[in-house]
């Protein structure tokens, strides 16, 4: 299960990812709580904030992917972490001085998303330089396990800290954690040199990446399925604070615990995946995870009891994390080394479709007055879309 930890660089990489994602999860909860205060509990406002953070993934990640295939990946990651620290510090100052307005949150969210999108393709692609290919699924699963641990720690910590030091105090802390993550990344030796592949322009590299995806039906199928889960299954990330208020009438600490429970399920999923040396029929497993994701989201959305919601949150977290880890592993294994940065960027680009999920379902929740019903529709659409894809795309179904 912990095979990749034998590599020194992976240990530092894992530590850097852990503290970075802890900061991101704390920031996500705190930003959502701040927006509820600024926008009178509006679920649509939450969706707009999610859009501001996710939209850069549609284009900045492409630049980040092309840069990851031509400049030292380590440098890109440090730039991204430092930029996030600066932007979060600005948000903290505005909040602490009572100058904060809703549009500030949108603009800074866009900047945070841009910094993350610049660094993330390099963060994912550098793993193939740290561990051998046979250990890649283990390394990705352990990295995602660390991220899922932060989904347990980060939201709960942020939820309770908001009570004692307010949203501005949490933002100051998050900024400091981002800087610590940048320092941790400086300890990694891998990714310090530029790749030796022949150079085109950045635009030419991006175009070549898309051409490769179109020409490879298996890679195309993996990316399309990822896009379907983002379009129809990710609405709960933006709408969870509003759902928690409406369905369970909880405060910030209760919301933090709900997110922690979901993170526990995600941790179980990625650790289980890390323990598997060889997985046959990976394409079929990927489809099954997407289908279960849709069904569990629909069921969870209708829960009105805290205790009854817990098992559904665990399942939702587990299938989400297994899908994401397996999807990322398949993209790296299927791609040639000189394309891995760009493939990670195109994979990240699907996250830019989150607004296409958050905005319509946020609007539905706003107009109907029911966030639970909006999430139910979201889950059922993912279920139907996955079933159609299952039948229409046999190439992925047969992938080992």
C-alpha positions in Angstrom: 0.0 0.0 0.0 2.8 2.5 0.9 5.4 1.3 -1.7 6.1 4.7 -3.3 7.1 6.2 0.1 10.4 4.4 -0.3 11.4 7.2 -2.8 12.8 10.3 -1.0 11.4 12.8 -3.6 8.0 11.2 -3.4 8.0 11.7 0.4 8.7 15.4 0.0 6.2 15.6 -2.8 3.5 13.9 -0.7 4.1 16.3 2.2 3.9 19.3 -0.1 0.7 18.1 -1.6 -0.8 17.3 1.8 -0.2 20.8 3.2 -1.2 22.5 0.0 -4.5 20.6 -0.3 -5.2 21.2 3.5 -5.0 24.9 2.7 -7.2 24.6 -0.3 -9.9 22.6 1.6 -9.8 25.1 4.5 -10.1 28.0 2.0 -13.0 26.3 0.2 -15.1 26.0 3.3 -14.2 29.5 4.6 -14.9 31.1 1.3 -18.3 29.4 1.1 -19.2 30.6 4.6 -18.0 34.1 3.8 -20.2 34.1 0.6 -23.2 33.0 2.6 -22.7 36.0 4.8 -22.2 38.5 2.0 -25.0 37.2 -0.3 -27.7 36.3 2.2 -27.4 32.5 2.0 -27.8 32.5 -1.8 -27.0 29.1 -3.5 -26.6 30.9 -6.8 -23.8 33.1 -5.3 -22.0 29.9 -4.2 -22.2 28.7 -7.8 -20.7 31.9 -9.1 -17.8 31.6 -6.7 -17.2 28.0 -7.8 -17.3 29.3 -11.4 -14.7 32.0 -10.6 -12.3 29.3 -9.2 -13.0 26.6 -11.9 -13.1 28.7 -15.1 -9.3 29.2 -15.3 -9.0 25.4 -15.6 -10.3 25.7 -19.1 -7.4 27.7 -20.5 -4.7 28.4 -17.8 -4.3 24.6 -17.3 -3.5 24.2 -21.0 -0.7 26.8 -20.7 0.4 25.0 -17.5 0.5 21.7 -19.3 2.5 23.0 -22.2 4.9 24.7 -19.8 5.3 21.4 -17.8 6.5 19.7 -21.0 9.1 22.4 -21.7 10.3 24.1 -18.4 11.2 22.6 -15.0 8.0 21.2 -13.3 9.3 22.0 -9.9 9.6 25.7 -10.7 6.0 25.8 -12.0 4.7 24.3 -8.8 6.5 26.7 -6.5 5.3 29.6 -8.6 1.7 28.4 -8.2 1.9 27.9 -4.5 3.5 31.3 -3.9 0.8 33.0 -6.0 -2.0 31.3 -4.1 -0.4 32.5 -0.8 -0.3 36.1 -2.1 -3.9 36.1 -3.3 -5.2 34.5 -0.1 -3.3 37.0 2.0 -5.1 39.8 0.1 -8.5 38.2 0.7 -7.6 38.0 4.5 -6.7 41.7 4.7 -9.9 42.8 2.9 -12.0 40.6 5.2 -10.2 41.7 8.3 -10.7 45.4 7.5 -14.4 44.9 6.5 -13.7 46.2 3.0 -14.6 42.8 1.5 -17.3 42.7 -1.2 -18.7 39.9 -3.2 -16.9 40.9 -6.3 -13.6 40.7 -4.4 -14.2 37.1 -3.7 -14.9 36.4 -7.4 -11.8 38.1 -8.6 -9.5 36.6 -6.0 -11.1 33.2 -6.6 -10.3 33.6 -10.3 -6.7 34.3 -9.4 -6.5 31.4 -7.0 -7.9 29.1 -9.7 -5.4 30.4 -12.2 -2.4 29.7 -9.9 -3.7 26.2 -9.2 -4.3 25.5 -12.9 -0.7 26.7 -13.8 0.8 24.3 -11.2 -1.4 21.3 -11.2 -0.4 19.6 -14.6 3.2 19.8 -13.5 2.3 18.4 -10.0 0.6 15.4 -11.6 3.1 14.8 -14.4 6.2 15.0 -12.1 5.1 11.8 -10.4 6.2 9.8 -13.5 9.7 11.2 -13.0 9.8 10.3 -9.3 8.6 6.6 -9.4 8.8 3.9 -12.0 5.7 3.2 -14.2 4.8 0.0 -12.3 4.4 2.2 -9.1 2.5 5.0 -10.8 -1.0 4.0 -9.7 0.3 3.5 -6.2 1.9 7.0 -6.2 -1.2 8.7 -7.6 -3.4 6.8 -5.2 -1.2 7.7 -2.2 -1.1 11.4 -3.4 -4.9 11.4 -3.6 -5.1 9.6 -0.2 -3.2 12.6 1.2 -5.6 14.9 -0.5 -8.5 13.0 0.9 -7.0 13.2 4.4 -7.1 16.9 3.9 -10.8 16.6 3.1 -11.2 15.1 6.6 -8.9 17.6 8.4 -9.3 20.8 6.4 -13.1 21.3 6.5 -13.5 20.4 10.1 -10.5 22.6 11.1 -11.8 25.5 9.1 -15.4 25.1 10.4 -14.3 25.2 14.0 -11.7 27.9 13.5 -14.3 30.2 11.9 -16.1 30.1 15.2 -13.0 31.3 17.2 -11.0 33.5 14.8 -13.5 34.4 12.1 -13.2 33.9 8.3 -10.3 36.5 8.1 -8.2 34.6 10.6 -8.6 31.4 8.7 -7.6 33.1 5.5 -4.4 34.4 7.1 -3.6 30.9 8.3 -4.3 29.4 4.8 -1.9 31.9 3.2 0.9 30.8 5.6 0.2 27.2 4.8 0.5 27.9 1.1 4.0 29.4 1.7 5.0 26.4 3.7 3.9 24.1 0.8 6.1 26.1 -1.6 9.1 25.6 0.7 8.4 21.9 1.0 8.4 21.6 -2.8 11.8 23.2 -2.9 13.2 20.0 -1.3 12.2 17.8 -4.2 15.1 17.1 -6.6 13.0 15.7 -9.6 11.6 18.1 -12.1 14.5 20.6 -11.8 15.5 20.4 -15.4 13.7 21.2 -18.7 12.5 18.2 -20.8 14.5 17.5 -23.9 11.6 17.1 -26.4 11.7 19.2 -29.6 10.2 22.6 -29.1 7.3 24.2 -30.9 5.5 27.4 -29.7 3.3 27.0 -26.6 0.3 27.2 -28.9 1.8 24.5 -31.1 2.3 22.3 -28.2 -1.3 22.7 -27.0 -2.6 22.0 -30.6 -0.4 18.8 -30.7 -1.9 17.7 -27.4 -5.4 18.0 -28.7 -4.5 16.2 -31.9 -3.1 13.3 -29.9 -6.3 13.0 -27.8 -8.5 13.0 -30.9 -6.4 10.3 -32.6 -6.4 8.0 -29.6 -9.9 6.6 -28.9 -9.0 5.1 -25.5 -7.6 8.4 -24.2 -10.6 10.3 -25.7 -13.0 7.9 -23.9 -11.2 8.4 -20.5 -11.4 12.2 -20.9 -15.1 12.3 -22.1 -16.1 10.1 -19.1 -14.3 12.5 -16.8 -16.1 15.4 -18.4 -19.5 13.7 -17.8 -18.8 13.3 -14.1 -17.8 17.0 -13.8 -20.8 18.2 -15.7 -23.4 16.2 -13.8 -21.8 15.0 -10.6 -19.8 17.9 -9.2 -22.7 20.3 -8.3 -22.6 19.3 -4.7 -19.1 20.9 -4.2 -20.6 24.4 -4.7 -24.0 23.7 -3.2 -23.1 21.7 -0.1 -23.2 24.8 2.3 -26.7 25.7 1.0 -27.9 22.0 1.2 -26.6 21.7 4.7 -28.5 24.8 5.8 -31.7 23.7 4.1 -31.8 20.0 4.8 -30.1 19.7 8.2 -30.1 23.3 9.5 -26.4 23.2 10.5 -23.8 25.9 11.3 -20.2 26.2 10.0 -18.9 23.5 12.4 -21.6 21.1 11.3 -20.8 21.8 7.7 -17.2 21.1 8.4 -18.1 17.7 9.9 -20.2 16.7 6.9 -17.3 17.5 4.6 -15.0 15.5 6.9 -17.2 12.5 6.7 -17.1 12.6 2.9 -13.4 13.0 3.1 -13.2 9.8 5.2 -15.0 7.9 2.5 -12.6 9.3 -0.1 -9.6 8.3 2.0 -10.9 4.7 2.3 -11.3 4.6 -1.5 -7.8 5.8 -2.4 -6.0 3.7 0.2 -7.8 0.7 -1.1 -6.8 1.5 -4.6 -3.2 2.0 -3.5 -3.1 -1.5 -2.1 -4.0 -3.1 -5.4 -0.9 -4.0 -7.5 -2.8 -5.0 -10.7 -6.3 -4.1 -11.6 -8.0 -5.9 -14.5 -10.8 -4.4 -16.5 -9.9 -0.8 -15.4 -12.3 0.7 -17.9 -15.2 -1.3 -16.5 -14.3 -0.3 -13.0 -14.2 3.4 -14.1 -17.7 3.2 -15.6 -19.0 1.4 -12.5 -17.6 4.2 -10.2 -19.2 6.9 -12.4 -22.6 5.1 -12.2 -22.4 4.7 -8.5 -21.4 8.3 -8.1 -24.7 9.4 -9.8 -26.9 7.1 -7.8 -25.3 8.0 -4.4 -25.6 11.7 -5.1 -29.3 11.4 -5.9 -29.9 9.4 -2.8 -27.8 11.6 -0.5 -29.6 14.8 -1.7 -32.9 13.6 -0.2 -31.6 12.9 3.3 -33.1 15.0 6.1 -31.4 13.3 9.0 -27.7 13.9 9.9 -27.2 10.2 10.9 -28.9 8.8 7.8 -26.9 11.2 5.5 -23.5 9.8 6.9 -23.4 6.5 5.0 -24.3 8.2 1.7 -21.6 10.8 2.2 -19.1 8.0 2.8 -20.1 6.2 -0.4 -20.1 9.5 -2.4 -16.6 10.3 -1.2 -15.3 6.8 -1.8 -16.6 6.4 -5.4 -15.5 10.0 -6.3 -12.0 9.4 -5.1 -11.5 6.0 -6.7 -12.8 7.4 -10.0 -10.5 10.4 -9.9 -7.4 8.4 -9.0 -8.0 5.7 -11.5 -8.8 8.2 -14.2 -5.6 10.1 -13.6 -3.5 6.9 -13.6 -5.0 5.7 -16.9 -4.2 9.1 -18.5 -0.6 9.0 -17.4 0.0 5.4 -18.4 -1.7 5.7 -21.8 0.2 9.0 -22.7 3.8 9.0 -24.0 6.2 10.7 -21.6 6.6 13.8 -23.7 2.8 14.3 -23.7 2.0 13.8 -20.0 2.0 17.4 -19.0 -0.4 18.3 -21.7 -2.6 15.2 -21.0 -2.8 16.3 -17.3 -3.7 19.8 -18.5 -6.5 18.5 -20.7 -7.7 16.3 -17.8 -7.7 19.4 -15.6 -9.5 21.3 -18.3 -12.6 19.2 -17.6 -12.7 20.7 -14.1 -13.3 24.0 -15.9 -16.7 22.6 -16.8 -17.7 22.8 -13.1 -19.5 26.1 -13.7 -21.6 24.3 -16.3 -22.7 22.1 -13.5 -22.7 24.5 -10.6 -24.5 27.4 -12.4 -27.5 25.6 -13.8 -28.1 23.5 -10.6 -27.5 26.6 -8.5 -30.1 28.5 -10.6 -32.5 25.6 -10.3 -32.0 25.6 -6.5 -32.5 29.4 -6.4 -35.7 29.4 -8.5 -37.4 26.3 -6.9 -36.2 27.1 -3.4 -34.9 23.6 -3.0 -31.2 22.7 -3.1 -31.9 19.0 -2.4 -34.1 18.7 -5.5 -31.5 20.4 -7.6 -28.9 17.9 -6.4 -31.2 15.0 -7.0 -31.6 16.1 -10.7 -27.9 16.4 -10.9 -27.3 12.8 -9.7 -29.9 11.3 -12.0 -28.5 13.1 -15.0 -25.0 11.6 -14.3 -26.6 8.2 -13.9 -28.4 8.4 -17.3 -25.3 9.9 -19.1 -23.0 7.1 -17.7 -25.4 4.4 -18.8 -25.6 5.8 -22.4 -21.8 6.2 -22.5 -21.4 2.6 -21.2 -23.5 1.3 -24.1 -22.1 3.6 -26.8 -18.4 3.4 -26.1 -17.3 -0.3 -25.9 -13.6 0.7 -26.4 -13.4 1.9 -22.8 -15.5 -1.0 -21.4 -12.9 -3.5 -22.7 -9.8 -1.6 -21.4 -7.6 -3.6 -19.1 
